Amino acid sequence: MEQHPRRLLTVVTESTIESHLLRDMERWGAHGYTITEARGKGARGVREGNWEANRNLRIEVVCDDVTADRIAAGLREHYYDNYAMILYTCDVDVLRREKF
């Protein structure tokens, strides 16, 4: 089984910016993504998701290193100062490199 290295970029942020964020992430090179609802506690308090303004999303993008770096730089520049957001990456191996 042949494996191909990629990066998994994960963003946890406020659901209110979803459409803007996805538009920008695609502009910065994301070919696809997976979105799930997320709850938790962090520097900005508890995010329980029990009302629209208090919902979080986890957005995952599998891509190459250059794209992950470009998206991360864009997020830091355009979103970090004004929105609750965390971002992390990890190395992953994919079996179908043509999808990523």
C-alpha positions as CSV (number, residue, x, y, z in Angstrom):
1,M,0.0,0.0,0.0
2,E,1.6,3.3,-1.1
3,Q,1.2,6.3,1.1
4,H,1.7,9.9,0.3
5,P,2.6,12.6,2.8
6,R,0.2,15.6,3.3
7,R,-0.7,18.0,6.1
8,L,-3.9,18.1,8.0
9,L,-4.8,21.7,8.8
10,T,-7.5,22.0,11.5
11,V,-9.3,25.3,12.4
12,V,-11.6,25.7,15.3
13,T,-13.5,28.9,15.2
14,E,-16.9,30.7,15.5
15,S,-19.6,29.5,13.2
16,T,-20.7,33.0,12.4
17,I,-17.8,33.5,10.0
18,E,-18.2,30.1,8.2
19,S,-19.1,31.4,4.7
20,H,-16.4,34.1,4.7
21,L,-13.8,31.7,6.0
22,L,-14.6,28.9,3.5
23,R,-14.5,31.4,0.6
24,D,-11.0,32.6,1.7
25,M,-9.7,29.1,2.3
26,E,-10.7,28.1,-1.2
27,R,-9.1,31.2,-2.6
28,W,-5.9,30.3,-0.7
29,G,-5.8,26.8,-2.3
30,A,-8.1,24.4,-0.3
31,H,-9.7,21.9,-2.7
32,G,-12.0,20.5,-0.1
33,Y,-12.7,20.4,3.6
34,T,-14.7,18.7,6.3
35,I,-16.8,20.7,8.8
36,T,-18.1,19.4,12.1
37,E,-19.7,21.3,15.1
38,A,-17.4,21.7,18.1
39,R,-17.8,22.6,21.7
40,G,-15.3,23.3,24.4
41,K,-13.6,25.7,26.7
42,G,-10.6,28.0,26.0
43,A,-9.2,31.5,26.6
44,R,-12.5,33.1,25.6
45,G,-14.6,30.9,27.9
46,V,-17.0,28.0,27.4
47,R,-18.5,27.5,23.9
48,E,-21.5,25.2,24.5
49,G,-23.2,25.8,21.2
50,N,-26.6,26.3,22.7
51,W,-27.4,29.4,20.7
52,E,-26.2,30.5,17.2
53,A,-23.7,33.2,18.4
54,N,-22.1,30.6,20.7
55,R,-21.4,27.8,18.2
56,N,-18.0,26.7,17.0
57,L,-16.9,24.7,14.0
58,R,-14.0,22.5,13.3
59,I,-12.8,22.7,9.7
60,E,-10.3,20.2,8.5
61,V,-8.3,20.5,5.3
62,V,-5.9,17.9,3.9
63,C,-3.4,19.5,1.6
64,D,0.3,19.9,0.7
65,D,2.7,21.9,2.9
66,V,2.6,25.0,0.7
67,T,-1.2,25.3,0.8
68,A,-1.3,24.6,4.5
69,D,1.2,27.4,5.1
70,R,-0.7,29.8,2.8
71,I,-4.0,29.2,4.5
72,A,-2.5,29.5,8.0
73,A,-0.8,32.8,7.1
74,G,-4.1,34.1,5.7
75,L,-6.1,33.1,8.8
76,R,-3.5,34.8,11.1
77,E,-3.6,37.9,9.0
78,H,-7.3,38.3,8.4
79,Y,-9.1,36.5,11.4
80,Y,-6.9,36.1,14.5
81,D,-7.3,39.6,15.9
82,N,-11.1,39.6,15.7
83,Y,-12.4,36.1,16.2
84,A,-12.0,33.2,18.5
85,M,-9.8,30.8,16.5
86,I,-7.2,28.1,17.0
87,L,-5.2,26.5,14.3
88,Y,-3.0,23.4,14.2
89,T,-1.4,21.1,11.7
90,C,-0.1,17.6,11.7
91,D,1.5,15.3,9.2
92,V,-0.8,12.7,7.6
93,D,-0.4,10.0,4.9
94,V,-3.1,9.6,2.3
95,L,-3.7,6.7,0.0
96,R,-5.2,8.6,-2.9
97,R,-2.8,11.5,-3.6
98,E,-4.8,12.7,-6.6
99,K,-7.6,13.8,-4.2
100,F,-5.3,16.2,-2.3
